[in-house]
Amino acid sequence: RLAERVTLYSDPQPLFFKYGVEDEIAKIYSKRVPLRSGGYLVIESTEALVAIDVNSGKFREAADPEESAFRINLEAAGEIARQLSLRDLGGVIICDFIDMHQERHRREIERALREALKKHKERAEILRMSRFGIIEMTRQRQRASIVRSMLVDCPHCGGGGLVKSQETVVLETLRAIQTAA
């Protein structure tokens, strides 16, 4: 009954490669997530919590550092929600935004993060941003995080690091061969 929604993809270029899905999958493994503005996020996930740090990177407007921080934080709020969904991260999450002095800017970032998270089916509770730019939140997780399903504990360092699972390596290799062919 849903046959009219399905379209056969017959382009010789692999679908994942054509639409940049491979690049997005690669970003899931990375701790550092670039923002369009030149800033970036650093996402560290532990067993107990997820820490997300917002950095300005190259983006600076000398004329108004407050406005600069606000714009990067606003972009970061949307990307944080996106990354939480992509990586299926949950539990206690601490977001360290760039410091802003104006209360209205802090409240606007909170609102933007809440709005971005409303689009997801997972329930999230967000506390108000502190004077130091910290937002604490909890987020429900539907399944094991995507990183945990694609990576395994490193057998050589006693589980201190992660390596790609055999299945992940095989799938990446098959897609690379298909792209090259």
Helices and strands as residue ranges (DSSP letters): G 3-5, H 15-18, H 21-29, E 32-34, E 40-45, E 49-55, H 65-87, E 91-96, H 103-118, E 124-126, E 134-139, H 146-150, E 151-153, E 162-164, H 166-180
